[in-house]
Amino acid sequence: MKITRAREFLAAIALLGFLGISTAGANSLINTSPISGSTVTTAPMSVTLTTQVALLPDANEIVVTDPAGVRVDDGTLTMTDLSATIGLKPLVDSGIYRVSYTLYSEGDAPLEGSFTFNFSAPTVISPNEASPTPTESQTPASSSWGTSVFIIFLLIMAFFVFIALALYARKLFRER
């Protein structure tokens, strides 16, 4: 009888563990962007942390600091079900950046921790700038006066052709 109760107790404990019912502190990070410990050469616009358990929409905190310890996040924290994203100011200094976080989920202890990533700022190559040289204004190859006279002549001729056609059409209608 005692062996049966012991087996039932052990089976109940195993079942609770199998179903994922556990004590506080079970939430953990699944993914980070940028990846923890990675070196990035393009400055990220934000840092995203993804967890196993849904996060509460309020009271979460993520702080990103540069190699000198100066805060470089812009303070805009965006929450989705399983992830938290903090916006970053433009990163300019190369070095190790630290991300510290405190994330809360319902019925769980706060998930606290930090990780680092290395930002390797690209070297700036200054292009040789060509100095602009002033150019002289170009004059037209032909006289605009001659073109104007030609256009006016064509318009006068078109007017006479129009009058001639109108008179001819009038003559045709009268003969009918």
DOSEVEX-259529 format. One record per residue (C-alpha): z, x, y; residue in three letters; residue number from 1. Coordinates in pm, 1 decimal, padded with zeros to 6 digits, m for minus. Layout:
N
Z:X:Y:ALA:NUM .
...
END
This chain:
176
00000.0:00000.0:00000.0:MET:1 .
00085.6:00285.3:00239.3:LYS:2 .
m00240.0:00460.6:00152.6:ILE:3 .
m00437.3:00145.4:00231.1:THR:4 .
m00273.0:00108.2:00574.2:ARG:5 .
m00333.0:00475.6:00650.9:ALA:6 .
m00698.8:00436.2:00557.9:ARG:7 .
m00729.2:00126.2:00776.9:GLU:8 .
m00567.3:00311.1:01066.8:PHE:9 .
m00800.1:00610.7:01026.5:LEU:10 .
m01100.3:00378.7:00995.9:ALA:11 .
m00999.9:00199.2:01318.2:ALA:12 .
m00963.7:00532.8:01503.1:ILE:13 .
m01302.2:00649.5:01371.7:ALA:14 .
m01464.2:00320.1:01472.7:LEU:15 .
m01323.8:00343.7:01825.9:LEU:16 .
m01454.1:00699.1:01855.6:GLY:17 .
m01793.8:00597.2:01713.7:PHE:18 .
m01831.5:00308.5:01957.7:LEU:19 .
m01764.6:00539.0:02248.9:GLY:20 .
m01432.7:00389.8:02352.0:ILE:21 .
m01243.1:00690.8:02476.5:SER:22 .
m00979.5:00797.9:02720.8:THR:23 .
m01029.6:00864.7:03090.6:ALA:24 .
m01246.7:01159.6:03187.5:GLY:25 .
m01536.9:01077.7:02955.3:ALA:26 .
m01800.5:01081.1:03229.8:ASN:27 .
m02005.5:01399.0:03256.7:SER:28 .
m02320.7:01530.9:03420.9:LEU:29 .
m02645.6:01492.3:03230.6:ILE:30 .
m02884.0:01647.8:03481.7:ASN:31 .
m02890.8:01817.2:03822.1:THR:32 .
m03179.7:01871.3:04057.6:SER:33 .
m03218.9:02153.1:04142.7:PRO:34 .
m03110.0:02266.8:03797.5:ILE:35 .
m02771.2:02435.2:03788.7:SER:36 .
m02811.0:02814.1:03794.5:GLY:37 .
m03184.2:02801.8:03868.7:SER:38 .
m03377.0:02991.4:04135.9:THR:39 .
m03601.6:02782.5:04359.5:VAL:40 .
m03862.4:02919.0:04599.0:THR:41 .
m03941.8:02589.5:04767.7:THR:42 .
m03658.6:02445.8:04973.4:ALA:43 .
m03535.1:02122.2:04813.0:PRO:44 .
m03511.6:01814.8:05034.6:MET:45 .
m03215.0:01675.6:04837.8:SER:46 .
m02971.3:01738.6:04553.3:VAL:47 .
m02945.1:01480.1:04273.4:THR:48 .
m02669.7:01450.3:04012.8:LEU:49 .
m02719.8:01225.1:03707.7:THR:50 .
m02421.5:01114.0:03496.7:THR:51 .
m02360.4:00942.1:03162.9:GLN:52 .
m02162.2:00649.6:03305.1:VAL:53 .
m02263.1:00420.6:03593.1:ALA:54 .
m02120.0:00534.6:03925.6:LEU:55 .
m01931.2:00323.0:04175.6:LEU:56 .
m02130.8:00269.4:04496.0:PRO:57 .
m01847.2:00386.1:04726.7:ASP:58 .
m01609.2:00681.8:04762.0:ALA:59 .
m01836.7:00943.3:04601.7:ASN:60 .
m01879.9:01279.4:04769.6:GLU:61 .
m02129.8:01564.0:04740.1:ILE:62 .
m02110.8:01872.6:04962.5:VAL:63 .
m02376.8:02146.6:04968.9:VAL:64 .
m02297.7:02480.2:05136.8:THR:65 .
m02515.8:02781.8:05209.1:ASP:66 .
m02431.9:03145.9:05119.1:PRO:67 .
m02215.2:03175.0:05434.2:ALA:68 .
m02017.6:02860.5:05341.6:GLY:69 .
m02176.4:02643.4:05611.0:VAL:70 .
m02246.0:02283.9:05511.3:ARG:71 .
m02622.7:02217.8:05479.1:VAL:72 .
m02628.8:01860.1:05349.0:ASP:73 .
m02714.6:01591.0:05602.2:ASP:74 .
m02447.8:01348.2:05480.4:GLY:75 .
m02685.3:01076.5:05357.5:THR:76 .
m02560.5:00990.7:05009.6:LEU:77 .
m02782.4:00752.4:04811.7:THR:78 .
m02643.8:00593.4:04497.0:MET:79 .
m02829.4:00440.7:04204.7:THR:80 .
m02677.6:00325.5:03876.4:ASP:81 .
m02642.8:00667.3:03711.6:LEU:82 .
m02728.8:00911.0:03990.3:SER:83 .
m02618.2:01023.7:04333.1:ALA:84 .
m02851.5:01197.2:04578.5:THR:85 .
m02755.0:01381.5:04897.5:ILE:86 .
m03015.0:01477.3:05157.8:GLY:87 .
m03040.2:01836.5:05279.5:LEU:88 .
m03116.7:01994.9:05613.1:LYS:89 .
m03406.5:02244.5:05599.9:PRO:90 .
m03290.1:02552.9:05407.6:LEU:91 .
m03381.4:02883.8:05569.7:VAL:92 .
m03144.6:03145.8:05429.0:ASP:93 .
m03194.3:03303.1:05087.0:SER:94 .
m02893.1:03318.3:04859.5:GLY:95 .
m02659.3:03120.3:04636.3:ILE:96 .
m02600.0:02758.4:04742.8:TYR:97 .
m02292.4:02575.3:04608.7:ARG:98 .
m02290.3:02202.7:04529.3:VAL:99 .
m01940.8:02050.8:04502.1:SER:100 .
m01903.9:01691.2:04390.2:TYR:101 .
m01651.1:01417.2:04325.2:THR:102 .
m01804.0:01113.4:04153.7:LEU:103 .
m01625.2:00793.0:04057.9:TYR:104 .
m01702.0:00545.3:03781.7:SER:105 .
m01513.8:00232.4:03688.5:GLU:106 .
m01220.5:00283.2:03453.6:GLY:107 .
m01269.1:00658.2:03444.3:ASP:108 .
m01106.6:00961.1:03603.2:ALA:109 .
m01307.4:01114.2:03888.2:PRO:110 .
m01577.8:01355.3:03778.5:LEU:111 .
m01516.5:01668.2:03983.8:GLU:112 .
m01689.7:02001.3:03971.7:GLY:113 .
m01943.1:02231.4:04128.2:SER:114 .
m02253.3:02426.4:04042.4:PHE:115 .
m02478.5:02673.6:04218.0:THR:116 .
m02848.2:02735.5:04259.3:PHE:117 .
m03030.2:03028.5:04414.3:ASN:118 .
m03275.6:02967.8:04697.9:PHE:119 .
m03524.7:03248.1:04745.0:SER:120 .
m03686.4:03183.7:05082.6:ALA:121 .
m04052.0:03280.2:05087.6:PRO:122 .
m04136.5:03578.0:05304.4:THR:123 .
m04312.7:03478.9:05621.3:VAL:124 .
m04646.6:03644.3:05674.2:ILE:125 .
m04747.3:03622.8:06036.5:SER:126 .
m05120.5:03576.8:06071.7:PRO:127 .
m05313.6:03794.4:06313.1:ASN:128 .
m05385.6:03556.9:06593.6:GLU:129 .
m05720.8:03602.8:06758.9:ALA:130 .
m05701.1:03578.8:07133.5:SER:131 .
m05933.4:03314.4:07269.4:PRO:132 .
m06212.6:03438.1:07491.8:THR:133 .
m06332.6:03217.9:07775.8:PRO:134 .
m06687.6:03093.2:07741.2:THR:135 .
m06929.3:03004.4:08015.4:GLU:136 .
m07036.6:02645.1:08045.8:SER:137 .
m07383.9:02593.0:07912.2:GLN:138 .
m07655.5:02449.0:08128.4:THR:139 .
m07907.0:02209.0:07979.1:PRO:140 .
m08234.1:02365.1:07867.5:ALA:141 .
m08446.7:02108.0:08051.4:SER:142 .
m08414.1:01931.7:08378.2:SER:143 .
m08244.5:01595.7:08362.9:SER:144 .
m08462.8:01483.7:08660.2:TRP:145 .
m08781.5:01505.6:08452.7:GLY:146 .
m08625.4:01307.2:08168.6:THR:147 .
m08507.3:01038.9:08409.9:SER:148 .
m08856.6:00999.9:08560.9:VAL:149 .
m09011.1:00968.7:08213.8:PHE:150 .
m08761.3:00696.7:08108.9:ILE:151 .
m08821.0:00500.7:08431.2:ILE:152 .
m09198.4:00522.7:08376.3:PHE:153 .
m09159.0:00388.0:08020.1:LEU:154 .
m08945.1:00097.3:08144.7:LEU:155 .
m09202.9:00001.4:08409.3:ILE:156 .
m09482.9:00013.8:08151.3:MET:157 .
m09276.6:m00199.8:07909.6:ALA:158 .
m09224.4:m00455.5:08189.0:PHE:159 .
m09601.1:m00478.1:08251.2:PHE:160 .
m09671.3:m00515.9:07879.0:VAL:161 .
m09409.7:m00795.5:07863.4:PHE:162 .
m09576.0:m00979.8:08158.1:ILE:163 .
m09919.4:m00935.8:08000.4:ALA:164 .
m09800.5:m01078.4:07666.5:LEU:165 .
m09630.4:m01370.5:07840.5:ALA:166 .
m09952.1:m01458.8:08028.7:LEU:167 .
m10158.4:m01427.4:07709.2:TYR:168 .
m09916.6:m01654.7:07518.7:ALA:169 .
m09934.7:m01910.1:07802.1:ARG:170 .
m10316.8:m01906.5:07787.5:LYS:171 .
m10310.6:m01963.2:07406.7:LEU:172 .
m10080.1:m02266.4:07439.2:PHE:173 .
m10300.6:m02425.4:07709.8:ARG:174 .
m10613.1:m02393.7:07497.1:GLU:175 .
m10462.4:m02594.3:07215.4:ARG:176 .
END
